[in-house]
Amino acid sequence: MSRGKKITMQQIADRLQVSKYTVSQSLSGKSGVSEATRQKVLDTAKAMGYSPPEARLSRSAPRAAESPGTAAGIQAIVDGGEQRATDAPGHERFVVIWMSRGHLEEPMYWQRVLSGIQEGCRSRGWGTVVLSPMGEGRQEDILPPYLNRSLCVGGLAVGAFPLRHLTAMKRTGIPVVLVDHQEPFSGLDSVANDNIAAARMIAGALLDHGCRRFIFVGSEKFSVSFRERWLGCRSALEQMFSLRKAGELRRWNVPYSREWEGDLDARLGRLKEEDLPDAFLCANDDIAIALLSMLRARGVAVPDRCRVAGIDNIEGSTRSQPPLTTVDLGKEVLGQRAVEALERRIKMPHSSVERVGLVPGLVLRSSV
């Protein structure tokens, strides 16, 4: 391939038949990919003549290090995108992305959502500024004064934020869309995965495999998505149990926090052999993958003795032992769809509030 033509991450991904996310993580040296895959991506990129995009800053959005006062309330990251300045005449316009530091550091789901957002913005000639508001959600933290508001086309709030933060975002006067979160009292558009449908889908698959005794693993207090997944699981099973008059659903409120794996292992250790369920339905793949490892360490055969399923379809779900049955929820596509919703709000500022739910897809593997 000619070196005179700019090589993109997508072309490298197509050559290797991997996701663009994998290429991005490999080239940036971030976690989430194996060392072998990283080296293959680096070698291929070099062979194809790929050169990383020049670090650029929009005139309207200096880096956090150059911005007075950012250390106190926010973290700022500026992304100029892959396009060269000459490729996007309106590149100085930008979208603010509000995202917690924890989400920014999580590679399997949230970084992929962010990648989709940035790709959607690049395709429209928009740059992005990522902010991590903290504290009480002061106006200067939500939209810092060093940003040129006249060039800010809108904002995307990724993940859950306190209502006071959402209210402050709305008060900025720029178009705002919630991403993978819904808050009916905010009056803001939202684009989210349909967690209730995802849980009902995976519960139905387990029922089809003859499962009647279930344990749902995950705390509904952790997030709105966990609560919705519990509600979806419960509603699907209760509906079926009422028809067949047989079945059992228990819930393990394992707090998904710093010590969650130890809590889950202790809970499993107290479970007698005869009390094992037909199936564990976990609130996400991360929990399910850890549970598979713990069951294997105890000599519990999956799926022969009990079945395990998750929700999300993160990359690690294909490498678990056995590979995990799960539900595929939008990641990059969620981010791209959120940008579409923001564009709609920009063009139609007085239209009714819109709530978009992305339909999940069942992924059957060997754990069920």
TINUZA-235425 format. One record per residue (C-alpha): residue number from 0; residue in one letter; x, y, z. Coordinates in pm, whole numbers, padded with zeros to 5 digits, m for minus. Each point is the difference from the previous one (the first is absolute). Layout:
[NUM, 'A', [X, Y, Z]]
...
//
This chain:
[0, 'M', [00000, 00000, 00000]]
[1, 'S', [00136, 00340, m00092]]
[2, 'R', [00151, 00201, 00280]]
[3, 'G', [m00116, 00317, m00170]]
[4, 'K', [m00354, m00068, 00112]]
[5, 'K', [m00095, 00042, 00364]]
[6, 'I', [m00051, m00335, 00173]]
[7, 'T', [m00278, m00014, 00258]]
[8, 'M', [m00061, m00222, 00300]]
[9, 'Q', [m00301, m00147, m00176]]
[10, 'Q', [00217, m00118, m00290]]
[11, 'I', [00235, m00172, 00245]]
[12, 'A', [m00299, m00159, 00175]]
[13, 'D', [m00137, m00124, m00333]]
[14, 'R', [00338, m00149, m00095]]
[15, 'L', [00026, m00191, 00329]]
[16, 'Q', [m00375, m00073, 00028]]
[17, 'V', [m00019, 00150, 00348]]
[18, 'S', [m00200, 00290, 00140]]
[19, 'K', [00114, 00359, m00035]]
[20, 'Y', [m00012, 00013, 00380]]
[21, 'T', [00268, m00274, 00016]]
[22, 'V', [00221, 00197, m00239]]
[23, 'S', [m00047, 00321, 00197]]
[24, 'Q', [00081, m00166, 00332]]
[25, 'S', [00308, m00169, m00149]]
[26, 'L', [00141, 00314, m00161]]
[27, 'S', [m00059, 00211, 00311]]
[28, 'G', [00155, m00258, 00233]]
[29, 'K', [m00315, m00035, 00208]]
[30, 'S', [m00125, m00313, 00175]]
[31, 'G', [m00272, m00229, m00132]]
[32, 'V', [00194, m00191, m00267]]
[33, 'S', [00252, m00283, 00021]]
[34, 'E', [00370, 00066, m00059]]
[35, 'A', [m00005, m00224, m00307]]
[36, 'T', [m00287, 00196, m00154]]
[37, 'R', [00166, 00331, 00086]]
[38, 'Q', [00322, m00103, m00173]]
[39, 'K', [m00189, m00122, m00307]]
[40, 'V', [m00181, 00333, m00024]]
[41, 'L', [00324, 00197, 00038]]
[42, 'D', [00177, m00208, m00266]]
[43, 'T', [m00290, 00032, m00243]]
[44, 'A', [m00032, 00374, 00058]]
[45, 'K', [00370, 00045, m00073]]
[46, 'A', [m00018, m00215, m00313]]
[47, 'M', [m00300, 00195, m00132]]
[48, 'G', [00172, 00333, 00059]]
[49, 'Y', [m00231, 00123, 00275]]
[50, 'S', [00107, 00316, 00176]]
[51, 'P', [m00184, 00118, 00313]]
[52, 'P', [m00201, 00321, m00030]]
[53, 'E', [00179, 00316, 00098]]
[54, 'A', [m00090, 00122, 00344]]
[55, 'R', [m00227, 00295, m00061]]
[56, 'L', [m00195, 00226, 00225]]
[57, 'S', [m00295, 00203, m00109]]
[58, 'R', [00050, 00370, 00053]]
[59, 'S', [m00314, m00018, 00211]]
[60, 'A', [00113, m00282, 00227]]
[61, 'P', [00346, 00010, 00164]]
[62, 'R', [00125, m00305, 00186]]
[63, 'A', [m00070, m00037, 00368]]
[64, 'A', [00363, 00075, 00083]]
[65, 'E', [m00038, 00341, m00168]]
[66, 'S', [m00336, 00076, 00158]]
[67, 'P', [m00011, 00184, 00332]]
[68, 'G', [m00196, m00164, 00275]]
[69, 'T', [m00069, m00334, m00165]]
[70, 'A', [00169, m00206, 00269]]
[71, 'A', [m00251, 00104, 00261]]
[72, 'G', [m00321, m00118, m00158]]
[73, 'I', [00053, m00173, m00335]]
[74, 'Q', [00228, m00206, m00214]]
[75, 'A', [00018, 00113, m00363]]
[76, 'I', [00112, m00200, m00302]]
[77, 'V', [m00004, 00146, m00350]]
[78, 'D', [m00035, m00217, m00307]]
[79, 'G', [00071, 00143, m00341]]
[80, 'G', [m00088, m00325, m00174]]
[81, 'E', [00171, m00186, m00283]]
[82, 'Q', [m00091, 00251, m00268]]
[83, 'R', [00250, 00264, m00095]]
[84, 'A', [m00106, 00359, 00044]]
[85, 'T', [m00029, 00044, m00377]]
[86, 'D', [m00241, m00295, m00019]]
[87, 'A', [m00261, 00163, 00224]]
[88, 'P', [m00051, 00372, m00062]]
[89, 'G', [m00217, 00032, 00311]]
[90, 'H', [00237, m00190, 00228]]
[91, 'E', [00012, 00284, 00253]]
[92, 'R', [m00356, m00081, 00110]]
[93, 'F', [m00015, m00253, 00281]]
[94, 'V', [m00223, m00218, 00217]]
[95, 'V', [00044, m00022, 00377]]
[96, 'I', [m00007, m00357, 00130]]
[97, 'W', [m00065, m00035, 00373]]
[98, 'M', [00130, m00333, 00127]]
[99, 'S', [00118, m00122, 00341]]
[100, 'R', [00366, m00087, 00047]]
[101, 'G', [m00097, m00357, 00084]]
[102, 'H', [m00178, m00038, m00333]]
[103, 'L', [00294, 00158, m00184]]
[104, 'E', [00231, m00267, 00141]]
[105, 'E', [m00231, m00296, m00079]]
[106, 'P', [00106, m00151, m00337]]
[107, 'M', [m00257, m00272, m00065]]
[108, 'Y', [m00315, 00209, m00018]]
[109, 'W', [00026, 00372, 00070]]
[110, 'Q', [00314, 00072, m00201]]
[111, 'R', [m00170, m00167, m00295]]
[112, 'V', [m00308, 00220, 00045]]
[113, 'L', [00233, 00302, 00008]]
[114, 'S', [00173, m00124, m00316]]
[115, 'G', [m00337, m00012, m00176]]
[116, 'I', [m00083, 00353, 00115]]
[117, 'Q', [00332, 00136, m00121]]
[118, 'E', [m00035, m00177, m00335]]
[119, 'G', [m00350, 00145, m00041]]
[120, 'C', [00128, 00348, 00082]]
[121, 'R', [00297, m00030, m00236]]
[122, 'S', [m00228, m00097, m00288]]
[123, 'R', [m00185, 00328, 00055]]
[124, 'G', [00313, 00212, 00027]]
[125, 'W', [m00033, 00048, 00376]]
[126, 'G', [00277, m00029, 00255]]
[127, 'T', [m00065, m00130, 00351]]
[128, 'V', [00088, 00113, 00351]]
[129, 'V', [m00039, m00262, 00274]]
[130, 'L', [m00072, 00135, 00348]]
[131, 'S', [m00036, m00187, 00329]]
[132, 'P', [m00212, 00225, 00225]]
[133, 'M', [00036, m00055, 00372]]
[134, 'G', [m00134, 00155, 00318]]
[135, 'E', [m00329, 00184, m00001]]
[136, 'G', [m00023, 00050, m00375]]
[137, 'R', [00077, 00371, m00004]]
[138, 'Q', [m00063, 00175, m00329]]
[139, 'E', [00372, 00069, m00049]]
[140, 'D', [00069, m00373, 00033]]
[141, 'I', [m00275, m00102, m00241]]
[142, 'L', [00106, 00247, m00270]]
[143, 'P', [00330, 00163, 00101]]
[144, 'P', [00049, 00368, m00089]]
[145, 'Y', [00315, m00069, m00204]]
[146, 'L', [m00212, m00176, m00264]]
[147, 'N', [m00141, 00212, m00280]]
[148, 'R', [m00373, m00055, 00040]]
[149, 'S', [m00074, 00145, m00342]]
[150, 'L', [00182, m00297, m00157]]
[151, 'C', [m00157, m00266, 00224]]
[152, 'V', [m00273, m00173, m00201]]
[153, 'G', [m00131, m00211, 00290]]
[154, 'G', [00072, m00246, 00279]]
[155, 'L', [m00027, m00374, 00068]]
[156, 'A', [m00029, m00132, 00357]]
[157, 'V', [00138, m00355, m00006]]
[158, 'G', [m00119, m00230, 00278]]
[159, 'A', [m00179, 00092, 00321]]
[160, 'F', [00034, 00345, 00156]]
[161, 'P', [m00179, 00152, 00302]]
[162, 'L', [m00310, 00196, m00091]]
[163, 'R', [00168, 00321, 00119]]
[164, 'H', [00272, m00052, m00263]]
[165, 'L', [m00257, m00066, m00272]]
[166, 'T', [m00189, 00313, 00102]]
[167, 'A', [00321, 00202, m00024]]
[168, 'M', [00068, m00148, m00344]]
[169, 'K', [m00345, 00101, m00119]]
[170, 'R', [00048, 00352, 00138]]
[171, 'T', [00301, 00052, m00226]]
[172, 'G', [m00249, 00057, m00280]]
[173, 'I', [00179, m00233, m00243]]
[174, 'P', [m00176, m00311, m00140]]
[175, 'V', [00065, m00298, 00232]]
[176, 'V', [m00063, m00373, m00045]]
[177, 'L', [00036, m00272, 00266]]
[178, 'V', [00192, m00311, m00108]]
[179, 'D', [m00083, m00340, 00156]]
[180, 'H', [m00193, 00169, 00279]]
[181, 'Q', [m00356, 00122, 00043]]
[182, 'E', [m00123, 00261, 00242]]
[183, 'P', [m00367, 00086, m00054]]
[184, 'F', [00020, 00315, 00213]]
[185, 'S', [00284, 00149, m00206]]
[186, 'G', [m00207, 00079, m00309]]
[187, 'L', [00294, m00108, m00218]]
[188, 'D', [00017, m00232, m00300]]
[189, 'S', [00158, m00339, 00067]]
[190, 'V', [00145, m00288, m00199]]
[191, 'A', [00048, m00321, 00196]]
[192, 'N', [00021, m00373, m00037]]
[193, 'D', [m00328, m00174, 00083]]
[194, 'N', [00116, m00177, 00315]]
[195, 'I', [m00342, m00141, 00088]]
[196, 'A', [m00032, m00160, m00344]]
[197, 'A', [00355, m00136, 00030]]
[198, 'A', [m00074, m00167, 00334]]
[199, 'R', [m00329, m00143, m00124]]
[200, 'M', [00178, m00136, m00306]]
[201, 'I', [00272, m00182, 00194]]
[202, 'A', [m00250, m00128, 00258]]
[203, 'G', [m00213, m00139, m00281]]
[204, 'A', [00299, m00180, m00149]]
[205, 'L', [00074, m00165, 00335]]
[206, 'L', [m00363, m00105, 00036]]
[207, 'D', [00017, m00154, m00347]]
[208, 'H', [00293, m00210, 00122]]
[209, 'G', [m00215, m00143, 00278]]
[210, 'C', [00122, 00218, 00287]]
[211, 'R', [m00248, 00052, 00284]]
[212, 'R', [00217, 00101, 00297]]
[213, 'F', [00179, 00331, m00042]]
[214, 'I', [00235, 00229, 00189]]
[215, 'F', [00036, 00359, m00123]]
[216, 'V', [00342, 00141, 00096]]
[217, 'G', [00029, 00378, 00032]]
[218, 'S', [m00111, 00291, 00216]]
[219, 'E', [m00281, 00215, m00136]]
[220, 'K', [00143, 00286, 00208]]
[221, 'F', [00313, 00016, m00216]]
[222, 'S', [m00158, 00163, m00304]]
[223, 'V', [m00323, 00056, m00189]]
[224, 'S', [00109, m00261, m00256]]
[225, 'F', [00051, m00266, 00270]]
[226, 'R', [m00343, 00079, 00144]]
[227, 'E', [m00161, m00025, m00343]]
[228, 'R', [00172, m00331, m00067]]
[229, 'W', [m00129, m00139, 00328]]
[230, 'L', [m00352, 00119, m00081]]
[231, 'G', [00016, m00151, m00347]]
[232, 'C', [00121, m00333, 00135]]
[233, 'R', [m00262, m00006, 00274]]
[234, 'S', [m00289, 00093, m00229]]
[235, 'A', [00092, m00263, m00260]]
[236, 'L', [00036, m00279, 00255]]
[237, 'E', [m00307, 00093, 00205]]
[238, 'Q', [m00207, 00002, m00317]]
[239, 'M', [00122, m00347, m00092]]
[240, 'F', [m00030, m00135, 00355]]
[241, 'S', [m00363, 00115, 00015]]
[242, 'L', [m00075, m00204, m00310]]
[243, 'R', [00190, m00312, 00102]]
[244, 'K', [m00041, 00038, 00378]]
[245, 'A', [00358, m00107, 00056]]
[246, 'G', [00323, 00187, 00048]]
[247, 'E', [00223, 00188, 00241]]
[248, 'L', [00181, 00332, m00024]]
[249, 'R', [00252, 00115, 00258]]
[250, 'R', [00215, 00311, m00005]]
[251, 'W', [00352, 00054, 00123]]
[252, 'N', [00048, 00370, 00075]]
[253, 'V', [00373, m00010, m00059]]
[254, 'P', [00118, 00364, 00013]]
[255, 'Y', [00184, 00077, m00324]]
[256, 'S', [00274, 00198, 00170]]
[257, 'R', [00367, m00035, 00085]]
[258, 'E', [m00038, m00323, 00197]]
[259, 'W', [m00273, m00159, m00210]]
[260, 'E', [00198, m00307, m00112]]
[261, 'G', [00080, m00095, 00359]]
[262, 'D', [m00366, 00044, 00095]]
[263, 'L', [m00111, m00217, m00290]]
[264, 'D', [00253, m00272, 00080]]
[265, 'A', [m00109, m00004, 00366]]
[266, 'R', [m00366, m00020, m00100]]
[267, 'L', [00073, m00290, m00232]]
[268, 'G', [00202, m00173, 00270]]
[269, 'R', [m00302, m00003, 00231]]
[270, 'L', [m00222, m00158, m00265]]
[271, 'K', [m00055, m00373, 00049]]
[272, 'E', [00030, m00234, m00297]]
[273, 'E', [m00367, m00090, 00014]]
[274, 'D', [m00095, 00370, m00001]]
[275, 'L', [00171, 00079, m00329]]
[276, 'P', [m00250, 00152, m00244]]
[277, 'D', [m00065, m00116, m00351]]
[278, 'A', [00134, 00334, m00116]]
[279, 'F', [00183, 00311, 00120]]
[280, 'L', [m00114, 00312, m00183]]
[281, 'C', [00254, 00275, 00064]]
[282, 'A', [m00060, 00374, m00027]]
[283, 'N', [00294, 00034, m00236]]
[284, 'D', [00268, m00205, m00173]]
[285, 'D', [00274, 00108, 00241]]
[286, 'I', [m00184, m00165, 00289]]
[287, 'A', [m00087, m00306, m00210]]
[288, 'I', [00361, m00055, m00112]]
[289, 'A', [00125, 00018, 00360]]
[290, 'L', [m00274, m00241, 00107]]
[291, 'L', [00099, m00250, m00271]]
[292, 'S', [00356, 00001, 00133]]
[293, 'M', [m00119, m00053, 00359]]
[294, 'L', [m00230, m00286, m00099]]
[295, 'R', [00279, m00166, m00196]]
[296, 'A', [00233, 00030, 00302]]
[297, 'R', [m00261, m00185, 00207]]
[298, 'G', [m00041, m00275, m00257]]
[299, 'V', [m00351, 00106, m00106]]
[300, 'A', [m00049, m00090, m00366]]
[301, 'V', [m00154, 00268, m00221]]
[302, 'P', [m00241, m00051, m00172]]
[303, 'D', [m00046, m00364, 00111]]
[304, 'R', [m00070, 00075, 00367]]
[305, 'C', [m00121, 00359, m00033]]
[306, 'R', [m00010, 00265, m00268]]
[307, 'V', [00141, 00354, 00009]]
[308, 'A', [m00103, 00302, m00206]]
[309, 'G', [00090, 00367, m00004]]
[310, 'I', [m00100, 00322, m00171]]
[311, 'D', [00213, 00241, m00211]]
[312, 'N', [00210, m00223, m00233]]
[313, 'I', [00337, 00148, 00093]]
[314, 'E', [00306, m00133, m00182]]
[315, 'G', [00102, m00217, 00296]]
[316, 'S', [m00322, m00201, m00027]]
[317, 'T', [00143, m00194, m00296]]
[318, 'R', [00314, m00096, 00196]]
[319, 'S', [m00164, m00126, 00320]]
[320, 'Q', [m00006, m00372, 00078]]
[321, 'P', [m00246, m00097, m00132]]
[322, 'P', [m00083, 00291, m00234]]
[323, 'L', [m00281, 00205, 00152]]
[324, 'T', [m00357, 00016, m00125]]
[325, 'T', [m00108, 00361, 00018]]
[326, 'V', [m00203, 00278, m00158]]
[327, 'D', [00171, 00241, m00235]]
[328, 'L', [m00065, 00362, 00094]]
[329, 'G', [00105, 00288, m00221]]
[330, 'K', [00334, 00162, 00083]]
[331, 'E', [00150, 00190, m00294]]
[332, 'V', [m00343, 00002, m00162]]
[333, 'L', [m00148, 00145, 00320]]
[334, 'G', [00247, 00286, m00016]]
[335, 'Q', [m00068, 00063, m00368]]
[336, 'R', [m00376, m00009, 00054]]
[337, 'A', [00039, 00252, 00284]]
[338, 'V', [00174, 00241, m00238]]
[339, 'E', [m00291, m00043, m00243]]
[340, 'A', [m00241, 00089, 00280]]
[341, 'L', [00206, 00306, 00086]]
[342, 'E', [m00004, 00109, m00364]]
[343, 'R', [m00379, m00041, m00002]]
[344, 'R', [m00032, 00217, 00311]]
[345, 'I', [00225, 00266, m00157]]
[346, 'K', [m00212, 00010, m00314]]
[347, 'M', [m00334, m00022, 00184]]
[348, 'P', [00050, 00174, 00336]]
[349, 'H', [m00372, 00022, 00076]]
[350, 'S', [m00093, m00361, m00081]]
[351, 'S', [m00138, m00230, 00270]]
[352, 'V', [00238, m00186, 00230]]
[353, 'E', [00118, m00323, m00161]]
[354, 'R', [00100, m00324, 00171]]
[355, 'V', [00168, m00252, m00227]]
[356, 'G', [00051, m00363, 00107]]
[357, 'L', [00242, m00217, m00199]]
[358, 'V', [m00117, m00358, m00054]]
[359, 'P', [00242, m00265, 00137]]
[360, 'G', [00107, m00322, m00171]]
[361, 'L', [00038, m00346, 00156]]
[362, 'V', [00347, m00161, m00025]]
[363, 'L', [m00011, m00373, 00076]]
[364, 'R', [00328, m00162, 00106]]
[365, 'S', [00109, m00305, 00199]]
[366, 'S', [m00086, 00115, 00354]]
[367, 'V', [m00372, m00071, m00053]]
//
